[in-house]
Amino acid sequence: MGQETNMLCTDPRFAPRTYPLTGKPITLITACGGGTSPGTPQQGWDHSVPYLLHTFGTIFGGDITHIDTQLTRADHSPAMAHLRQKAVELRTQSRTLARETGTKLVSCAGPRTKSIA
């Protein structure tokens, strides 16, 4: 992950303070078998998502929608049985946000044109 970002930073189109993604919608979709959100034992352990949000949002200026689903292993791990209902809620929220985001992105794209076969 770091190497690709370093390559972007050396591309003149992504020079410091140029904000090349300003106004561009970016959807970051992440999943985690456990949980790193507030109140979980691994709270604060996720170092990659904040980095990506900072890089593509703050540094490059993108309009980011983050769709995050945590506790994806709850249905398969006996040790996470007490988190299964929460996992269902998180999946439902993620699916709703994904559907809304997809609809928004399609509307931004404008009308479809016929492809030439």
Secondary structure by P-SEA (a helix, b strand, c coil): caaaaaaaaacccccccccccccbbbbbbbbbccccccccccccccccaaaaaaaaccccccccccccccccccccccccccaaaaaaaaaaaaaaaaaaaaaaaaaaacccccccc
